[in-house]
Amino acid sequence: MISSENSFDNNKEGLNFSWLLQMAWRDSRRNRSRLLLFVSSIVLGIAALVAIYSLGDNLRENIDSQAATLLGADLQISGNRPVTGKAKQLIASLGTERSEERSFASMILFPKNGGNRLAQVKALEGNFPFYGSLETIPADAGTTFRKGKQAVVDQTLMLQYEAKVGDSIKVGEVTFAIAGILLKAPGQTGITAAVAPSVYIPMAYLDQTGLMQKGSRVAYRHYIRFKPKTDVEKLVKTIEPKLDAADLDSKTVQSQKEDTGRSFKDLTQFLALVGFIALLLGCIGVASAVHIYIREKLNSIAILRCLGVKGYQAFLIYLIQIAGIGLFGSILGAALGSVIQQFLPFVVKDFLPFELTTGISWPAIGQGIGIGLVISILFAMPPLVGIRKISPLNVLRNTGDDVKLERDPVTWLVYVLILAFIFGFSFLQTKNWMQALSFTGGILASFIVLTGMAVLLMWLVRRFFPSSWSYLWRQGLANLFRPNNQTIILIVSIGLGTLFICTLFFTQTILLNRVKRSSSGNKPNIVLFDIQSSQKNDIMALAKQQGLPVNETVPIVNMRLESVNGRNGAEAKSDTSKEQSRRIFGREYRVTFRDSLTASEKLVQGKWTGTYTDQSVLIPVSIEEGFAKRNHISLGDTLLFNVQGAMMQTVIGSMREVNWAEVQTNFLVVFPKGVLEDAPQFHVILTHVPSPQVSARFQQALVQRFPNVSIIDLALILKVIDDLFNKIGFVIRFMAGFSILTGLVVLISSVLISKYQRLQESVLLRTLGASRKQIFVITALEYFFLGAMASLTGIILALASSWALATYTFETEFKPELLPVLVLFLLVSGLTVIIGLINSRGILSKSPLEVLRQDV
């Protein structure tokens, strides 16, 4: 390790980087395999980050290249009512080719087997999409269906009801032949297809369906194609005032690109934070490994100090070692991440509205290498800075095991830098300092709690040591608090990974159980809407005929908001000093009238007025509290509503807190009785069906007699929600799995790093007469205790955090499913034991004499 005394004398003064590099290289020759173990912990974290960064880069490139096919046109103009007058003339004057789409939710029926389901019906006129195509089977069905009474049906529906091309589908009063199976449409994802499968029909047959009735909520979209090289963005800015005046929205290829990029940017940022947690876990392993490594190097460092090497020079020698091996590990992780990102499209494909093509992202690789190098050095610094304080007198001691590294005040500065780095990284991901602070605080709190739990467990084992247990069990348990034990590092790393997985599972269970409970007993689980006044009594009679209760009938009136406190939409838009959004005026409100609050509502401000009798005062209405806060309106404000041509002046008399998760009709605005009874209205009816068979029979009878009425089946919603949670959960679990794997890698590294000490322990036990089998049992018990405590700690924290979520956020009871938790506990514990035994097999195969020779 040391070339000559003169070489030290020549380098006593100042920095000589070449000499420091040479010393670091020579010192590492016998320890390179162990140094590689230091950074093996961060490889998976770097791989996760590089994979996510590469995914983000590939998403941006794909969105840029496919933005036109995502929109299907150069310009989309949309509204929630038919375009008339000047606005219609304006649209007709735009572009070289135009297409129109009317989209609404409606029940569809498969006559062959009586299957029915709520779907998104889209009536098309023209050659939309102008870019891309409706991907169908057969391939030409996306164009041929427009020429006759034919439909293209989403493959989700076709599979669910075992329909084939050539079968028929009934939409309202019209039966269409199925021309093809819809695989993909512009902007459609796998999730949207599962939640709202689409059925395309020709616009020419829309009126014949009988579905375009008063009260039906329809989206009107106009697609426009321009000549090449037309500056659509500039054109939209010139016509935007006219579109606003007609309550029309516009979307261009550029805005579609920005919207799509923004939504997936949120996804990649979230996944990057999850991957970053795996990297932090690995860095805890680096810090622990470097601490053990430096302790074993105390004697060598003391000899260097005796030969004239200054403290800061010794520090730099080992810092160069860690930096070099950290760079190597980061490059290895970046390479692995580039491979992993090739498989990520299979994980996130259901969330993408396009086919994702992947390629190597050099900026992502550069970011990953840079982050890995910085963070490996940062986490190695706490044990490294103590090198500067090692005295030459330490060489006179027999062993470094009795020497403790002196606590250096600089260590606290390093801890501050680590926290600053975590905050800076999360801020760059979220662009929100409060979220970054919350993330940093959450990580710090998790590490503190898990470390505290580990320290407490070691203290409890030492304090209440079971002396009556057999020798093998006592020895395995005592290893939890022996010198250089792995208890803290494993409980922190594996425990945190278990915490993520369990919390995700519990949260999914809470949400699903909450929806299930809302439909339990005799609570409504079927919602019928878009019921005309003339149909109300007949539908109620049909429900009673089939033995179903009518839980609730709700009248709904459509209206628009003209002004707030005398200010209309135009004034709100021009007055930038006001925080009120013009969007409050551009929407259509569906309101109801009643004389009492429902079970899902709670009065939080003002006075509830159930019946309006005093004609001398303004009509008091009740507003949902969140809506009022978002739009900066308060008690006493006046609202002027346009009730289908009749102006109605109202005042906010009360505010309600609404539980939107309850399965019943909830409203932003509620009128008292005595005001809207004579206004044009439609109705919603809620009922309860006891079984899927009764539900299917009732829905078939309803669709056949009242095709305009739409049905929401809670059982179907539960299935869709469950599928959605499973898909989202898989993506998150995929990333959280890096944390578990990192914890196991830390375990492997920790075992191998402390292998020399274990050899000495094995010699002592073998010399005292212990057999290989006994040592094997002691080792297995130690790792079982470690794995069990690590997973149990993570599960307990997950139970606590999930209970808090259920109680204070979701306001529901928390009843966890214990079987999956038990399986996870046994799996993590078993893996810990298996890995510990595999890595310790070399200890059992060596004889005491062989180890004593190595010592000599």
N, C-alpha and C positions, 0 to 999 in steps of 0.2 A: 504493500500500500504506500510505503514511503520510499522515495528514491534515494535521498541523501540528506544529511543534516544541512549541507550548504544550500540546498534548494529551499529549505525553510528560511534560512538566514536571509537569502536574497529576496524573500517575499514578505518579510516582517512588516515592511512599511508600504502603505498604499494598497491599491487594488491591482492585481495582475490577473485579468480575466482568463488568459490562456492557461496560467498555472492553476487557477481554481477549477477550470474545466478539466484539466489533466488529473487533478486530485479527485474530482468527483467521478471521473471515468474509472480510475484505478480502484477507488474504494468500492465501486459498484460491481466489480468483476465477480465477487463471490456472492453477491446479493441480488443479481438482476432478476432471477426468477421470483424472489420475494417482492422486489420492487414492482414487478408486473402485477402482482396480486393487489398492490395498493390501488391501482387505477382500474383493475377489473371491475370494481364496484361502480365506477361511473360510466362504464361502457354502455350499459343498457339505457341509462338516463340520456346520454348524448345521442344514442341511436333513436330514442323516442322523439327528442327535440328535432333532430335532422329530418326524421320521417315526417313530422308534422309541418316543419318549415317547407320541406319539399312539396308536400301536399298543397300547402297554401300557394306556393309559386306556380304549381301546375294548374291549380284551380283558376288563378288569375289569367294565366295564358289561355286556358280553355274558354273561359268566359269572354276574353277579348276576341278570340277567333270565332266563337259560336253565338255571340250576343244577338245577331240578327235572327238566327234560327230559334233562339229562346223566345223572342217576341213574335216572330213569324211575319213581321212587316216593318216598314220604316217608321210608322207612327200608329199609335193606338189612341183613340179618343173614346172615353167611356163615361157613362152616367147611369143613374138608376130610374130614369123615365124616358119615354120616347123623345127623340130630337125633332123639334118643329121650327118653323119660321126661319129667321135669319141664320140660326145655328145649323139647320139642315142645309141651307144654301151654301154656307161656308164649307161644310164637309164635302158637299158635292163638287166644290170648285178645287179641292185639293188633290194633288197627285195625278198619276196616270192610270191607276187601277185601285178600286175600292172593294171592300168586302164587309159584310155586317154579320154580327153574331148576337143572338139573344140567349142568355144563360139563366137558368133558374133550377131550384130543387123541386123534384116531383117524384111521385111513386111510379115505378115502371112494373109491368107484369109480363111474365113468360107464360103464355097460354098453354104451352105443352105440358108443364108440370104445376102450374099455378103459383110458381115462385114470384115473390114481389119484394121490392126493396127501394128505399129512397136513393135516388141517383141525381147527378147533375146533368140535366138535359141541355144540350147546346144546339140551337137551330142556326144553320149556316146558310149564307147567301154569298155567292162569289167564289173566287178561287183561293181563299185563305187556306193554308199559309202560303205567302209569297216566297218565303225562304224556309228551307226545310220541307217537311211533309208530315202528314198524318201517317205514321208507320202502322201498317195493318197487315193482316193475313186474310186473304191474298193481298199482294202488294198494291194492286190497282183499286182496291175497295175504297181507299181514302178519297178517290175522285169519282168513281162510278156511282156511289150511293146518292150523289146529288142529283142524278138524272131521273130518279123515280121514287116510289114510296118505299125507300130502303133506309136502313140505319146501320151505323158502325158502333159496336158495343165494346166497352172496356173488357179486357181479358179477365179482370177480377170477377165481374158479373158472370161472364161466360163459364168460368170454371166453377163458381159457386152454385150455379143452377144447371150445370151440365148441358149447356146450350151449344149448338153447332151452327156453322154458317149455313144459311138456308132456312133455319127456324125463324119464328116470328117473335116480335116483342111489341107490347102494347103500351103506347105513351098517350095518356088521356083517352080520347075517343078513337084514336087512329091506331091501326095495327100495321107495323112496318116489318118488311122482310129483313133479316140480318144479312147484310152484304159482306161484312167482314169483322174481324176481331181487332180492336184497337190496342196496339202495343205501346205507342208513345205519341204524345201531342206536344206542341210547343209549350215549354214552361212546366210540363207535368213531371212530377216525381213519383217514386214508388209509394211514398207516404200519402200523397194527395190522392193517388189512385185507390188506395185502400180505404181512406176516409170518405171520399166523394167520387166514386167511379163515374166516368162520363159516358153519355150516350149522344152521339151526333145524329141529327136528322136534317133534312132539307128545310129551309125557311118556308118554302111554298106550302108546307103542310102544317105549319105552326098553328094558325088560326083554327084549323079543323080539329085540333086536339082538344079544344075547349078549355085549355089551361091558362089562357091569358085573360084572367078575370080580375075584377077590382080587388085590391088587397094583395095580389100576387107580387112577390118581390122578385123583380127581374133586373138583370144587369144587361145594359145595352152597350155593345162594343162595336166600334167602327175601325177597321184596319185599312191603312192607306199605304200604297207603294208609290215612290217617287222615281224620277229619272236618276240615273247614276250621277254621283258627285253633287247632288243637291244638299245644301246645308240645312238639314232638317232642324237642328237645334236653333239656328237663327230664325227660321220660319216660325217655330213654335213660340218663341219669345214675342214675335209681332202679333200673333193671334191669341196669345194667352188671355188678355183682358176680355175678349169676346167669349172665350171658352168659360172663363170664370163667371161671366154674367149669365151664362146658360147652365151653371153648375155642372160643368163637364171637366173631367180630368184628362190629362194627356200623358203618354209614356212613349219615349223614343228608344232607339237602340242604345244610346249612351246612358239614359236613365235606367233602362233595364239592366245594363251592365253594372252600373253602380249599385242598384238595389240587390242584385244577385251576389255581387262581390261582397257587399256589406254583410249580408246574412251568413255567408260562409266564412267571412273573416271572423265573425263572432264564434263560430264553431271551432275554427283552427286556433283562435286565441285561447279558448277554454281548454282544448285538448293540449295545447302547449303548456298551460299551467299544470295540468295533470302530469304531463311528462316531466316537467321541471321538479315536481315533488319526488318523482323517482330518482332524479339526479341528486336532489338534496339528501335523500336516503343514502345513496351511494357515497356522497361526500362525508356523511357521518362515519361510514365504514373506512374511508380514507383517513379521517382524523384519528380513529381508533388504531388503525394499522400503523400509521406513522408514529403514534405515541409508543406502541410496543417496540417498533423498529429503533427509535431513538434511545429507548431505555437499554436495549441490548448493545447500542453503540457507545454508551457512556464511557467505557474503558478506552475505546479507540480514540474518542474525542479528547479525553484527558491526556492521553499520550501525545496527541497533536499539540495540545496546549503546552505540555512540558517541553516540546521541541521548538516552541516559539511562535506557533500559530495563534493569532489573535482570535478572540471570541467571535467577532463579526465575520472573520474569514472562515472559521469552522461552520458558522451558520450558513454562509453562502455556498460552501461545498455541498452541503446536504440539500439546500434549496435548489441548486442546479440539478441535482439528482431527481428530486421530486418534479421539477418543472419539465425535465426531459422526458421522464416516464409518463407524466401527465399529458404531454403533447402526443406521445405515441398512443396512449389510451384514447385520446380524443379523436385522433385520426382513425383508429380502429372502430370507435363508436360511430363516427361519421360514415364510414364505409358500410357498416351494418345497417345504419339508418337509411342509406340510399337503397339497400336491398329491400328493407321492410316496406318502404313507401311504394314499392311496386305492387304490394298486396293490399294497401289501404283502400284503393278503389272498390274492392270487394266488400270492405267493411262499411263504407259510407255511400254505396251506390244508390240505396233507396232514398237518400236525401238529395240526390243530384238530379237536376232537370236535363242533364245531357250526358253523353258518353265521355267519361274522363280518360284521356290519354296521358301517360306519365313519361317523364324523362329525368335525367340527372339535373339537379339544381345546384350549381356551384356556389351561389350566394348562401344557400341553406347549409352546405357543407362548411363554408368558411365561418358562418355564424356558430355552428355547432363546435368546431375546433376551438374557436376563440373563447366561447363560454366554458368549454371543458377545461382549457388551460387555466383560465382565470380562477374558476371555482375550485379546481384541485389544489392550486397554490393557496388560495384563501383558507380552505379547510385544513390544509396541512400546517399552516402557520402557527396555530396555538401551541402544538408540541415543539415546533422548530425553534420558536423564538427563545425557548429556555436554554438552547445550546450556548447562547452568548454568556450565560451565567455559570457554565460548568467550570469548576476549579481544577487546575492541574493536580491538586492533592487527591482527587478522586482515584488516580492511578494506584495509590497505595492501598486502596481497599480491595478486599478479596473478590467481591462480586458487585455488579451494578444493580442487583436486585434490591439492595438495601438503600440505594441512593434515590432520592426523590428530586425530580426536576424542580428548581426554584420557581415559584410563581412570579411571573414577570408582569409589571403594569402594562407593558405593550400588548399583552394578550387581550386585555379589555378593548384596546383600540382595534385589534383584529376582529373581535366579536362585533363591534360597531360596524366595521367595514363589511362583514358578512351580511348583517341585517340590511345595510344600505344597498348591497348588491341585490339581495332578494327583492327589496322594495323597488329598486330601479328596473329590474327585469320585469316584475309584474306590472309596473307602470307603463313600460314600453308595450306590453301586451294589451292592457285594458284602456290606456290613455285616460284613466280616471284615478286621481290620487287617493280618493276615499276607498275605491275598490282595491287599489294596490296596498293601501294601509291595512285594510281588512284582511286581505290575503296574507300579508306578512305577519300580522298579529295572530291570525289563525294558525299559521305554520309554527310560529314561536310558541303559542299556547299548547299546541299538540305535542311538540317536542318536550316542553317543560312538564306537561302532565304525564307523558309516557316515561320520561326519565325519572320523575318523582315516584311513579308507580314501581319502576324497577328498583330504585333505591329502597323504597318501603318494603318490597318483597324480600330483598336481601337482608334487610334489618330484621324482619319478622322471622326469616329462616334461622338467622344467627341467634336471635333472642329466644325463640321458642323451638330450639333444635330438638327433634324427637330422638332422645338418647336411647329409647327403648326399641327403636327399629333395628332391623338386621344390619349387619356391617355394610353390605353392598348398597342398600338403600341410603344409609347414612353417608357413605362416601360419595354417592352420586349427588345427593342433596347438598353436601358440603362444597362440592365443586362450583356451586352457584355463587359463592362469595370468596373463593380462593383468589390469590393474586393473579392478575391478568385475566380475570373471568370475563365471559362474553354476555353476561346477563343484560346490562344496559343497552349495548349495541343491538342485540337481537330483539329485545322487547320494543325498542324504538323503531327499528326498520321493519321487522315483520309485523309488529303490532299496528303500525300506521297503515301498512298495506291492507291488513285485515279490516281495519276501521273503515277504509274507503269502500271496500267491497260490501261489507255488512250494512253500512249506512245507505248505500245505493239500493240494496235489496229491501231494507226496511221502509225507505221512502216510497218505493214503488208499491209495496204492500199497503202502506197507509193510504195512498191516493186511491188505489183500486177498492180497498175495503170501504173507504168513505163513500164512493159512488154506489157500491153494492148495498150499503146500509140505507142509502137514501131511497132505495126501491124495495126495501124489505117490508114484510108484513103486508098491509093493504095500501102502502104508499103508491102513488102513480108510477107506472113504468112504461106507459105508452102515452105519447103526446100527439094529438091530431090538430093540425093547424091549416090555415087558409080555408076555413069553413065559412061559406056564405050564410047570411042570416036566414035565407029561405031553406038552407040545408040543416040547420042546427037541430031542430026537433026530430027530423027523420034519423039523423045520425045517433042522437041520444036514444031513440027508440030501438035502433039496430043494436046498440051496445046492451041495452036492457034485455033484448030478445035473446042475446047470447049469454046472458047471465053475468054481464060485466057491470061494475059500479061506475057511475059518473062522478068522479071525485071533485071535479071543478070545471066550470065553464067560465071562460074569460073573454070579454069583448075587447077588441083592439081597433083603434082609430089611427089612421095615418095623418100626419100633419107636419108642417115645416115651421121652423123658428124664424121669424122676420126680424126681430130686434130685441136687444137686452138693454134695459134702462134708456130706451129711445135710440140706441145706436144700432144701425143695421150692418150687414156684412161688408158693404163697400167702405163704410166709415171705419170699421174695425181694421180692415186691411190697410187703409191709408194712414191710420194713426199708429205710428210705430211706438209711441210712448206707452200704449196700453199693452198688457200682456195677454189679452183675450184673443183667442185664435178665431180666424174667420171660418174654420172648419165647423164650428158650432152652428153656423147658419147654413152650411152647404149640404147637410144630411137630412134624410127623412126620418121623423120620429114615429115610432110605434108606441102609443100610450094606451092606458086603460083607465077605467073609473071604477071606484069601489068605496065602501064606507068604513073599511077596517084594514088593519095591517095583516099580512100573512105570517105564517110560521117562520119564513126565511128573512123577515124584516125586523128591524129594531129602530125605534125613533131615537135620534141622537141630538137633534136641535129643533126648536120651534114647537108649534102646536099642531096636532093632527086634526084636520077638518074632514069628516066623513061625508057630510051632505051640505051642499051649497043652497042656502035659503035666503040669505040677505042680498038682494039684488043691488043694494047701494054701495057695496064694497067690491073690490076686485076679486076675481076667482082665485082662491088659495090652492096652490098645487104643491106636491111633495117631490123633492129632487133627491136622487141617489147621491150620497155624500162624496164619493170618489169623483163622480162626474162634475160636481160643483167645484171641488178643489182643483181639478185639472183645468177647468175653464174659468176660474177666478170669479165665480158668482157666489152670492151669499144670501142669507135671510133678508127679506124685504126688497130684493131686486125684482124688477118687473120684466116679464117675458111676454112678447106679443107673438102668438101662434097663428099660422094660417091653416085653418082646418078645412082643407079642400075648397078654398075660395072664401070662406067666412073668417074674418079677423076676430081673434079672441084675446083680450087683455087679461093677463094673470099676474099674480104675485107669489113669490116663493114663501110659503107659510111654514114649511117644515123640511127637514132632511132625514133620510133613512140610511141606515147601514144594511146592505143587502148581502146575503150569503148566496152567491151565484152558483155554488156547487149543488144546491138543493134542486131536485128534479121537480120543478114547477115553473110557472111563468113569472119572471122578474122583469121589472121595468125601471128605466131611468127616470121617467116622469109619470106620476099618478095624479089623476084628476079626482075630485070628489063626485059623488052622485049628484044628479040634478043639473048636469051641464051637457054631456055628450050623448045622452040617450038617443037623440034623433039624428046624430051625425052618421054618414055612411061608415059602415064598420064590417068587420069579419070576426070570427070567433076561434078560440082555441079550447079544446076539450081534453081533459086528462082523465085517464082510466087506469085500471090495474088488471093485468091478465095473469092467471095463476101458473101458466105453463107455456112452453114454446108452441105446443100443438094448438092450444086455444088462441094464442097470438096469431099464428099463421092462418087459422080459419077466419078469424075476425078481419085480418088485414086483406085477405083475398075478397071477402064479401064487400068490404068498404071500397077497395080499388075498383071493383067491377061496377058498383052503383054510383060512386062519387069519385071519379078519376082525378078531379082537381084537388082533392084533399091529400095532404102530405102527412106521413106518419114517421115519427121518431121512435124507434124501438130501443129501449135502454139496454136490452141484452146485446143487441148489435153494437151499441156504443161501447159497452164494456169490453167486447171482443176487440174492437178497433183500438181502444185505449190500451188494452193489454198488449196487443201487437206493437203499438207505437212505443210503449215503455220498454218492451223487450228489445226492439231495434235500437232505441237510444241507449238503453242500458248496456247492450252488447258493445257499442262503440266506447262507452265510458269504461266498461269492465276491461275492454281490450287495452286501453291506456293504463288503467289502474293495475292491470296485470304486470306491467313493467315494475311497479312498486314491489309487488310480491316477489317477482323474479330477482329484483335488485336485493331485497332482503335475504334471499337464499344465496345469492352470490356473495354478499357480505358475510354470511354464515360460513361459506366455503373458504373465503379468504381468511376469516378469523381463525378457523380451525387450523389451516395450513401455516399461518403465521406463528401460532403458538405451538407448533408441532414439536419444536425442540424442548420446550418445557414439559410437554406431555411425555416425551421420551424419558426425561429424567424421572417423572412420576412413575412411569411404567417400570423403570429400573428398580426404584425403591419398592414398589409393590411386588414385582417378580422376585426380588431378593428376599423379601419378607415371606415368600411362599405363595403369593397369589397366582392362580392359574390364568391362562389366556381367556378362558370362559368367564371368570370372575371380572377381569378387566373389561371384557366385552360388555358384560351386564352393567358395570359401573358407568361406562361411556354411554350406553344406550339410555340409562336412567337419567344421566345428566342432560342429554339432548332432548329427552322427552319432557323433563321439567322446563327446559328453556323454551321449546316449541309450544308447550301447553300454556305457560305463563304469557308468552308473547301473543298468541292468538286469543287467549282469554282476556287479556288486557284490551286488545283491540275490539273484541266483541262487547265488553262491558262499556267502553266509551261509545261504541256505536249504539248500544241500547239507550244510553243516557242522552246522546244527541238526538236520536230518533224520537224518544219520548218527548223531549223539549219541542221538536218540530211538530209532533202530533198535537201536543197540548196548547202551545202558544201560537203556532203559525197556522195549522190546519184546523185547530179547535175540534179535535175528535179524540176518541179513546185509542190507546195504543195497545194492540194485542199482537205481539210478534209471533211468527211461525218459528218454532224452536228446532224442528227437524233439519231444515237447511243449514241453520246455524251450527247444529251439532256436527253435521257432515263437514262443514268448513273447518271447525275446530279439530276434528280428527284428521282431516286432510293436511292442514298446516303442521300439526304436531307430528304426524307420520312422516311427512317430507323432511322435517327438521332432523328426526332420528335417523332416517335413511341416509341423508347427506352427511350427517355427523359421523356415522359408522363407516361409510365409504371412504371418507377423507382420513379416518383414523386407522384404517386397516394396516398401514405401514408400521404403526406403533406396535401392533400386536404381533407382527411377523418378525420383529427384531429381538435378538437375545440380549440379556443384560450385558454380557461381555462385549458384544459388538458396540453398544452405546458407550460403554466405559472407554473403549479404545478411541472412539471419536472424540470423547471429552479430553482424553490425553493428547 
